[in-house]
Amino acid sequence: MKDKTIDYILRTTWLTVNKMYNEQAAKFGTTMATGFTLLSIDPEHGTPSTALGPKMGMEATSLSRILKRMEALQLIERKPNPEDGRGVLIHLTDFGREKRAYSKDRVIIFNEAIKSNVSEEKLNHFYEVAETINEMISNKKIYNKKNTF
């Protein structure tokens, strides 16, 4: 794997994880994106719709499609935000809470499987590298006027 680029490894690994989660979700007639959204909604107080996209790292148009589908499936309901009359809170329905618990369980199983097969030291290095990549990208340290390679 040493001859492959970092972005290639990130991309292919994420696609494999995405496929795995979608296969699990398909057993219940849903998608990984729906499961991720369920996990991003506060199960007790709901989540403002405007905060959900940034929290998930998604564009508003993509999130809007997912939320419409989730509403049609009766996983969520939209309620006026009592603290901001213009805003909307996304709340889980009882069915949404049930599917959220299933999604959370799938994530825990995945994490435990990785932790049981990768040493703590290696995982810590993985977290450090991922954090460095995110920090460099967020702070525009890769593609900028000074750094053109």
Contact map, one row per residue, 1 for C-alpha under 8 A:
11110000000000000000000000000000000000000000000000000000000000000000000000000000000000000000000000000000000000000000000000000000000000000000000000000
11111000000000000000000000000000000000000000000000000000000000000000000000000000000000000000000000000000000000000000000000000000000000000000000000000
11111000000000000000000000000000000000000000000000000000000000000000000000000000000000000000000000000000000000000000000000000000000000000000000000000
11111101100000000000000000000000000000000000000000000000000000000000000000000000000000000000000000000000000000000000000000000000000000000000000000000
01111111100000000000000000000000000000000000000000000000000000000000000000000000000000000000000000000000000000000000000000000000000000000000000000000
00011111110000000000000000000000000000000000000000000000000000000000000000000000000000000000000000000000000000000000000000000000000000000000000000000
00001111111000000000000000000000000000000000000000000000000000000000000000000000000000000000000000000000000000000000000000000000000000000000000000000
00011111111100000000000000000000000000000000000000000000000000000000000000000000000000000000000000000000000000000000000000000000000000000000000000000
00011111111110000000000000000000000000000000000000000000000000000000000000000000000000000000000000000000000000000000000000000000000000000000000000000
00000111111111000000000000000000000000000000000000000000000000000000000000000000000000000000000000000000000000000000000000000000000000000000000000000
00000011111111100000000000000000000000000000000000000000000000000000000000000000000000000000000000000000000000000000000000000000000000000000000000000
00000001111111110000000000000000000000000000000000000000000000000000000000000000000000000000000000000000000000000000000000000000000000000000000000000
00000000111111111000000000000000000000000000000000000000000000000000000000000000000000000000000000000000000000000000000000000000000000000000000000000
00000000011111111100000000000000000000000000000000000000000000000000000000000000000000000000000000000000000000000000000000000000000000000000000000000
00000000001111111110000000000000000000000000000000000000000000000000000000000000000000000000000000000000000000000000000000000000000000000000000000000
00000000000111111111000000000000000000000000000000000000000000000000000000000000000000000000000000000000000000000000000000000000000000000000000000000
00000000000011111111100000000000000000000000000000000000000000000000000000000000000000000000000000000000000000000000000000000000000000000000000000000
00000000000001111111110000000001000000000000000000000000000000000000000000000000000000000000000000000000000000000000000000000000000000000000000000000
00000000000000111111111000000000000000000000000000000000000000000000000000000000000000000000000000000000000000000000000000000000000000000000000000000
00000000000000011111111100000000000000000000000000000000000000000000000000000000000000000000000000000000000000000000000000000000000000000000000000000
00000000000000001111111110000011000000000000000000000000000000000000000000000000000000000000000000000000010000000000000000000000000000000000000000000
00000000000000000111111111000111000000000000000000000000000000000000000000000000000000000000000000000000000000000000000000000000000000000000000000000
00000000000000000011111111100000000000000000000000000000000000000000000000000000000000000000000000000000000000000000000000000000000000000000000000000
00000000000000000001111111110000000000000000000000000000000000000000000000000000000000000000000000000000010000000000000000000000000000000000000000000
00000000000000000000111111111111001000000000000000000000000000000000000000000000000000000000000000000010000000000000000000000000000000000000000000000
00000000000000000000011111111110000000000000000000000000000000000000000000000000000000000000000000000000000000000000000000000000000000000000000000000
00000000000000000000001111111100000000000000000000000000000000000000000000000000000000000000000000000000000000000000000000000000000000000000000000000
00000000000000000000000111111100000000000000000000000000000000000000000000000000000000000000000000000000000000000000000000000000000000000000000000000
00000000000000000000000011111110000000000000000000000000000000000000000000000000000000000000000000000000000000000000000000000000000000000000000000000
00000000000000000000010011111111011000000000000000000000000000000000000000000000000000000000000000000000000000000000000000000000000000000000000000000
00000000000000000000110011001111111000000000000000000000000000000000000000000000000000000000000000000000000000000000000000000000000000000000000000000
00000000000000000100110010000111111100000000000000000000000000000000000000000000000000000000000000000000000000000000000000000000000000000000000000000
00000000000000000000000000000011111110000000000000000000000000000100000000000000000000000000000000000000000000000000000000000000000000000000000000000
00000000000000000000000000000111111111000000000000000000000000000100010000000000000000000000000000000000000000000000000000000000000000000000000000000
00000000000000000000000010000111111111100000000000000000000000000000000000000000000000000000000000110010000000000000000000000000000000000000000000000
00000000000000000000000000000001111111110000000000000000000000000000000000000000000000000000000000000010000000000000000000000000000000000000000000000
00000000000000000000000000000000111111111000000000000001000000000000000000000000000000000000000000000000000000000000000000000000000000000000000000000
00000000000000000000000000000000011111111000000000000000000000000000000000000000000000000001000110110010000000000000000000000000000000000000000000000
00000000000000000000000000000000001111111100000000000000000000000000000000000000000000000000000000010011000000000000000000000000000000000000000000000
00000000000000000000000000000000000111111100000000010011000000000000000000000000000000000000000000000000000000000000000000000000000000000000000000000
00000000000000000000000000000000000011111110011000010000000000000000000000000000000000000111000000000000000000000000000000000000000000000000000000000
00000000000000000000000000000000000000111111111000000000000000000000000000000000000000000010000000000000000000000000000000000000000000000000000000000
00000000000000000000000000000000000000001111110000000000000000000000000000000000000000000011000010000000000000000000000000000000000000000000000000000
00000000000000000000000000000000000000000111110000000000000000000000000000000000000000000000000000000000000000000000000000000000000000000000000000000
00000000000000000000000000000000000000000111111000000000000000000000000000000000000000000010000000000000000000000000000000000000000000000000000000000
00000000000000000000000000000000000000001111111100000000000000000000000000000000000000001111000000000000000000000000000000000000000000000000000000000
00000000000000000000000000000000000000001100111110110000000000000000000000000000000000001110000000000000000000000000000000000000000000000000000000000
00000000000000000000000000000000000000000000011111110000000000000000000000000000100000111100000000000000000000000000000000000000000000000000000000000
00000000000000000000000000000000000000000000001111111000000000000000000000000000000000111100000000000000000000000000000000000000000000000000000000000
00000000000000000000000000000000000000000000000111111100000000000000000000000000000000100000000000000000000000000000000000000000000000000000000000000
00000000000000000000000000000000000000000000001111111110000000000000000000000000000000000000000000000000000000000000000000000000000000000000000000000
00000000000000000000000000000000000000011000001111111111000000000000000000000000000000000000000000000000000000000000000000000000000000000000000000000
00000000000000000000000000000000000000000000000011111111111100100000000000000000000000000000000000000000000000000000000000000000000000000000000000000
00000000000000000000000000000000000000000000000001111111111000000000000000000000000000000000000000000000000000000000000000000000000000000000000000000
00000000000000000000000000000000000000010000000000111111110000000000000000000000000000000000000000000000000000000000000000000000000000000000000000000
00000000000000000000000000000000000010010000000000011111110000000000000000000000000000000000000000000000000000000000000000000000000000000000000000000
00000000000000000000000000000000000000000000000000001111111000000000000000000000000000000000000000000000000000000000000000000000000000000000000000000
00000000000000000000000000000000000000000000000000001111111101100000000000000000000000000000000000000000000000000000000000000000000000000000000000000
00000000000000000000000000000000000000000000000000001100111111100000000000000000000000000000000000000000000000000000000000000000000000000000000000000
00000000000000000000000000000000000000000000000000001000011111110000000000000000000000000000000000000000000000000000000000000000000000000000000000000
00000000000000000000000000000000000000000000000000000000001111111000000000000000000000000000000000000000000000000000000000000000000000000000000000000
00000000000000000000000000000000000000000000000000000000011111111100000000000000000000000000000000000000000000000000000000000000000000000000000000000
00000000000000000000000000000000000000000000000000001000011111111110000000000000000000000000000000000000000000000000000000000000000000000000000000000
00000000000000000000000000000000000000000000000000000000000111111111000000000000000000000000000000000000000000000000000000000000000000000000000000000
00000000000000000000000000000000000000000000000000000000000011111111100000000000000000000000000000000000000000000000000000000000000000000000000000000
00000000000000000000000000000000110000000000000000000000000001111111110000000000000000000000000000000000000000000000000000000000000000000000000000000
00000000000000000000000000000000000000000000000000000000000000111111111000010000000000000000000000000000000000000000000000000000000000000000000000000
00000000000000000000000000000000000000000000000000000000000000011111111100000000000000000000000000000000000000000000000000000000000000000000000000000
00000000000000000000000000000000000000000000000000000000000000001111111110000000000000000000000000000000000000000000000000000000000000000000000000000
00000000000000000000000000000000010000000000000000000000000000000111111111110000000000000000000000000000000000000000000000000000000000000000000000000
00000000000000000000000000000000000000000000000000000000000000000011111111111000000000000000000000000000000000000000000000000000000000000000000000000
00000000000000000000000000000000000000000000000000000000000000000001111111100000000000000000000000000000000000000000000000000000000000000000000000000
00000000000000000000000000000000000000000000000000000000000000000000111111110000000000000000000000000000000000000000000000000000000000000000000000000
00000000000000000000000000000000000000000000000000000000000000000000011111111000000000000000101100000000000000000000000000000000000000000000000000000
00000000000000000000000000000000000000000000000000000000000000000000011111111000000000000001111110100000000000000000000000000000000000000000000000000
00000000000000000000000000000000000000000000000000000000000000000010011011111100000000000111100100000000000000000000000000000000000000000000000000000
00000000000000000000000000000000000000000000000000000000000000000000001001111110000000000111100000000000000000000000000000000000000000000000000000000
00000000000000000000000000000000000000000000000000000000000000000000000000011111000000011110000000000000000000000000000000000000000000000000000000000
00000000000000000000000000000000000000000000000000000000000000000000000000001111100000011110000000000000000000000000000000000000000000000000000000000
00000000000000000000000000000000000000000000000000000000000000000000000000000111110111111000000000000000000000000000000000000000000000000000000000000
00000000000000000000000000000000000000000000000100000000000000000000000000000011111111111000000000000000000000000000000000000000000000000000000000000
00000000000000000000000000000000000000000000000000000000000000000000000000000001111110000000000000000000000000000000000000000000000000000000000000000
00000000000000000000000000000000000000000000000000000000000000000000000000000000111110000000000000000000000000000000000000000000000000000000000000000
00000000000000000000000000000000000000000000000000000000000000000000000000000001111111100000000000000000000000000000000000000000000000000000000000000
00000000000000000000000000000000000000000000000000000000000000000000000000000001111111110000000000000000000000000000000000000000000000000000000000000
00000000000000000000000000000000000000000000000000000000000000000000000000000001100111110000000000000000000000000000000000000000000000000000000000000
00000000000000000000000000000000000000000000000111000000000000000000000000000001100111111000000000000000000000000000000000000000000000000000000000000
00000000000000000000000000000000000000000000000110000000000000000000000000000111100011111100000000000000000000000000000000000000000000000000000000000
00000000000000000000000000000000000000000000011110000000000000000000000000000111100000111110000000000000000000000000000000000000000000000000000000000
00000000000000000000000000000000000000001000011110000000000000000000000000011110000000011111000000000000000000000000000000000000000000000000000000000
00000000000000000000000000000000000000001110111000000000000000000000000000011110000000001111100000000000000000000000000000000000000000000000000000000
00000000000000000000000000000000000001001010010000000000000000000000000000111000000000000111111110000000000000000000000000000000000000000000000000000
00000000000000000000000000000000000000000000000000000000000000000000000001111000000000000011111110000000000000000000000000000000000000000000000000000
00000000000000000000000000000000000000000000000000000000000000000000000000100000000000000001111111000000000000000000000000000000000000000000000000000
00000000000000000000000000000000000000000000000000000000000000000000000001100000000000000001111111100000000000000000000000000000000000000000000000000
00000000000000000000000000000000000001000000000000000000000000000000000001110000000000000001111111110000000000000000000000000000000000000000000000000
00000000000000000000000000000000000001000010000000000000000000000000000000100000000000000001111111111000000000000000000000000000000000000000000000000
00000000000000000000000000000000000000000000000000000000000000000000000000000000000000000000011111111100000000000000000000000000000000000000000000000
00000000000000000000000000000000001001000000000000000000000000000000000000100000000000000000001111111110000000000000000000000000000000000000000000000
00000000000000000000000000000000001001100000000000000000000000000000000000000000000000000000000111111111000000000000000000000000000000000000000000000
00000000000000000000000000000000000000000000000000000000000000000000000000000000000000000000000011111111100000000000000000000000000000000000000000000
00000000000000000000000000000000000000000000000000000000000000000000000000000000000000000000000001111111110000000000000000000000000000000000000000000
00000000000000000000000010000000001101100000000000000000000000000000000000000000000000000000000000111111111000000000000000000000000000000000000000000
00000000000000000000000000000000000000100000000000000000000000000000000000000000000000000000000000011111111100000000000000000000000000000000000000000
00000000000000000000000000000000000000000000000000000000000000000000000000000000000000000000000000001111111110000000000000000000000000000000000000000
00000000000000000000100100000000000000000000000000000000000000000000000000000000000000000000000000000111111111000000000000000000000000000000000000000
00000000000000000000000000000000000000000000000000000000000000000000000000000000000000000000000000000011111111100000000000000000000000000000000000000
00000000000000000000000000000000000000000000000000000000000000000000000000000000000000000000000000000001111111110000000000000000000000000000000000000
00000000000000000000000000000000000000000000000000000000000000000000000000000000000000000000000000000000111111111000000000000000000000000000000000000
00000000000000000000000000000000000000000000000000000000000000000000000000000000000000000000000000000000011111111100000000000000000000000000000000000
00000000000000000000000000000000000000000000000000000000000000000000000000000000000000000000000000000000001111111110000000000000000000000000000000000
00000000000000000000000000000000000000000000000000000000000000000000000000000000000000000000000000000000000111111111000000000000000000000000000000000
00000000000000000000000000000000000000000000000000000000000000000000000000000000000000000000000000000000000011111111100000000000000000000000000000000
00000000000000000000000000000000000000000000000000000000000000000000000000000000000000000000000000000000000001111111110000000000000000000000000000000
00000000000000000000000000000000000000000000000000000000000000000000000000000000000000000000000000000000000000111111111100100000000000000000000000000
00000000000000000000000000000000000000000000000000000000000000000000000000000000000000000000000000000000000000011111111000000000000000000000000000000
00000000000000000000000000000000000000000000000000000000000000000000000000000000000000000000000000000000000000001111111000000000000000000000000000000
00000000000000000000000000000000000000000000000000000000000000000000000000000000000000000000000000000000000000000111111101100000000000000000000000000
00000000000000000000000000000000000000000000000000000000000000000000000000000000000000000000000000000000000000000011111111100000000000000000000000000
00000000000000000000000000000000000000000000000000000000000000000000000000000000000000000000000000000000000000000010011111110000000000000000000000000
00000000000000000000000000000000000000000000000000000000000000000000000000000000000000000000000000000000000000000000001111111000000000000000000000000
00000000000000000000000000000000000000000000000000000000000000000000000000000000000000000000000000000000000000000000011111111100000000000000000000000
00000000000000000000000000000000000000000000000000000000000000000000000000000000000000000000000000000000000000000010011111111110000000000000000000000
00000000000000000000000000000000000000000000000000000000000000000000000000000000000000000000000000000000000000000000000111111111000000000000000000000
00000000000000000000000000000000000000000000000000000000000000000000000000000000000000000000000000000000000000000000000011111111100000000000000000000
00000000000000000000000000000000000000000000000000000000000000000000000000000000000000000000000000000000000000000000000001111111110000000000000000000
00000000000000000000000000000000000000000000000000000000000000000000000000000000000000000000000000000000000000000000000000111111111000000000000000000
00000000000000000000000000000000000000000000000000000000000000000000000000000000000000000000000000000000000000000000000000011111111100000000000000000
00000000000000000000000000000000000000000000000000000000000000000000000000000000000000000000000000000000000000000000000000001111111110000000000000000
00000000000000000000000000000000000000000000000000000000000000000000000000000000000000000000000000000000000000000000000000000111111111000000000000000
00000000000000000000000000000000000000000000000000000000000000000000000000000000000000000000000000000000000000000000000000000011111111100000000000000
00000000000000000000000000000000000000000000000000000000000000000000000000000000000000000000000000000000000000000000000000000001111111110000000000000
00000000000000000000000000000000000000000000000000000000000000000000000000000000000000000000000000000000000000000000000000000000111111111000000000000
00000000000000000000000000000000000000000000000000000000000000000000000000000000000000000000000000000000000000000000000000000000011111111100000000000
00000000000000000000000000000000000000000000000000000000000000000000000000000000000000000000000000000000000000000000000000000000001111111110000000000
00000000000000000000000000000000000000000000000000000000000000000000000000000000000000000000000000000000000000000000000000000000000111111111110000000
00000000000000000000000000000000000000000000000000000000000000000000000000000000000000000000000000000000000000000000000000000000000011111111110000000
00000000000000000000000000000000000000000000000000000000000000000000000000000000000000000000000000000000000000000000000000000000000001111111100000000
00000000000000000000000000000000000000000000000000000000000000000000000000000000000000000000000000000000000000000000000000000000000000111111100000000
00000000000000000000000000000000000000000000000000000000000000000000000000000000000000000000000000000000000000000000000000000000000000011111111100000
00000000000000000000000000000000000000000000000000000000000000000000000000000000000000000000000000000000000000000000000000000000000000011111111100100
00000000000000000000000000000000000000000000000000000000000000000000000000000000000000000000000000000000000000000000000000000000000000011001111100100
00000000000000000000000000000000000000000000000000000000000000000000000000000000000000000000000000000000000000000000000000000000000000000001111110110
00000000000000000000000000000000000000000000000000000000000000000000000000000000000000000000000000000000000000000000000000000000000000000001111111110
00000000000000000000000000000000000000000000000000000000000000000000000000000000000000000000000000000000000000000000000000000000000000000000001111110
00000000000000000000000000000000000000000000000000000000000000000000000000000000000000000000000000000000000000000000000000000000000000000000000111110
00000000000000000000000000000000000000000000000000000000000000000000000000000000000000000000000000000000000000000000000000000000000000000000111111111
00000000000000000000000000000000000000000000000000000000000000000000000000000000000000000000000000000000000000000000000000000000000000000000001111111
00000000000000000000000000000000000000000000000000000000000000000000000000000000000000000000000000000000000000000000000000000000000000000000000000111
